[in-house]
Amino acid sequence: MQPKSPSILECPIGRAVETVGEWWSILILRDAFQGSTRFDEFERNLGIAPNILSRRLAHLTKTGMFVRRRYQERPPRYEYVLTDRARDFFPVIATLLAWGNKHLAPKGESILLANRNDARPINPVVVDAANRQPITLANTIAIPGPRASRLMRARLASLKAMNPALAPTGD
């Protein structure tokens, strides 16, 4: 277990990484989005050790990404069903897939996302819901939210990338 500083616990990215940041968790979710629900399916598709899979599924269930549902009485067997919280994570997976295809597939893409109705390949982008403009490093900054602590407000105010007034001018 990693030590948790107040700035990590208060940060939504820190909390998200605590929930899904371990790489097996992301791959388990990827397979769940592709239809896997049962322990043996995850184990076979991922080539993951059973003890690691058990721990990751328990964590993802505890953090609300899966609901565990019995599908067989004897012996008892369970499936792992995606929750709304997990389905809301799908755009993160889609964005990782697009980034991986763009930067880590020198011989070409092995997987594409496609429109479910007509199988037309799609290219995911993250956009602002208000104006539908792409969200980029160049056009965004992090600002304190209404529940930000004094420490978080000070941290954000001190970040050069987030506060152009603090950046060196090059003079």
HELIX and SHEET records of a PDB file:
HELIX    1   1 PRO A    6  GLU A   10  1                                   5    
HELIX    2   2 PRO A   12  VAL A   20  1                                   9    
HELIX    3   3 TRP A   23  PHE A   33  1                                  11    
HELIX    4   4 PHE A   39  LEU A   46  1                                   8    
HELIX    5   5 PRO A   50  LYS A   62  1                                  13    
HELIX    6   6 ASP A   84  ARG A   87  1                                   4    
HELIX    7   7 PHE A   90  HIS A  103  1                                  14    
HELIX    8   8 ARG A  150  SER A  158  1                                   9    
HELIX    9   9 PRO A  164  LEU A  166  5                                   3    
SHEET    1   A 2 PHE A  66  GLN A  72  0                                        
SHEET    2   A 2 ARG A  77  LEU A  82 -1                                        
SHEET    1   B 2 LEU A 113  ALA A 114  0                                        
SHEET    2   B 2 PRO A 121  ILE A 122 -1                                        
END                                                                             
